[in-house]
Amino acid sequence: MSAILSEIPCPLCRVGLRVKLARSKKGKPSIALSCPVDGRHFRGFITDRAYVARFIDDLEMKI
């Protein structure tokens, strides 16, 4: 899953988005997507609990 997310280009500069784990204000895990060139170009969050859990499990299997 992480390879697919990192292949999403920034809508402005076309560089692959940075993907990292984050926490919401309420402490729930989420996935943060941002432009590595300029964070103002694009910033988004995936908060679906099932998807985030699968993403974390996938990362742990690779380690």
Rosetta blueprint (number, residue, H / E / L):
1 M L
2 S H
3 A H
4 I H
5 L H
6 S H
7 E L
8 I L
9 P E
10 C L
11 P L
12 L L
13 C L
14 R L
15 V L
16 G E
17 L L
18 R E
19 V E
20 K E
21 L E
22 A E
23 R E
24 S L
25 K L
26 K L
27 G L
28 K L
29 P E
30 S E
31 I E
32 A E
33 L E
34 S E
35 C L
36 P L
37 V L
38 D L
39 G L
40 R L
41 H L
42 F L
43 R E
44 G E
45 F E
46 I E
47 T L
48 D L
49 R H
50 A H
51 Y H
52 V H
53 A H
54 R H
55 F H
56 I H
57 D H
58 D H
59 L H
60 E H
61 M H
62 K H
63 I L
